């Protein structure tokens, strides 16, 4: 089963920790690889700290988007 991700806008405060049963995806800034994880902490200024294991994923653009 392929997962379909969305990019919602949610207001956060520095230090907020969010989790997801299905996971989040993020692109590594240096290697440009995509990975999935299930818990993250917001550090402010658009920065995140991934908490837990990172799982490599194959990300492809959905046609028509």
N, C-alpha and C positions, 0 to 999 in steps of 0.2 A: 504494500500500500504506500503510495507516494504521499508525502505530507505537503500541504500548501501553507506557506507562511504569509502573514500580513505584517505591516509596519504601523501599528497603532501609536498614537501620541498619548503618553500618560505623564502627568506631572509627578516628579519625584524630588525628594530632598536628598542631600548628600548623606550617604550612610545607609540609605534604604536597601534592603535585600529583597529580591524578588525570585520566585521559583516557578517552575512550570513542569507539570507531569509529562507533557509531550516534548518539551525542550525549546530552546532558543537556538538561532544560528547567528554566527558572526564571522566576519572575514579577518584573518590575521593581517595586521597592517604591514608587516615586513615580507612575509612569505606569500601573501595573497591567497592562502589556502582557506577554505571554509570548514567550520567545525560546528558541532552541536554540543550543547551543555544544558544543565537543568537548574543551575542556581548562579546568581550574579549579584554583585554589590555595586551600587552607583557611587562613583568617586567625585562627581562634579565635572563641569565643562565637557560633557559628552564622553567621559571616560568610564570604563567598567572594569571591575576585577572579577574574573571568572572563578567561581568556587566549585571545586570538584573536578571530575574527569572531562576532558574534551574528546569528542568522537568525530573523526574526519567524515565529511559528507560530500556527495556529488551534487552540486548546485547548478541548475540550468534554468534559463529564463523560460517562463510559461508563455506560449504563443498567444498573441493578442493583447499582451500587457506591456 
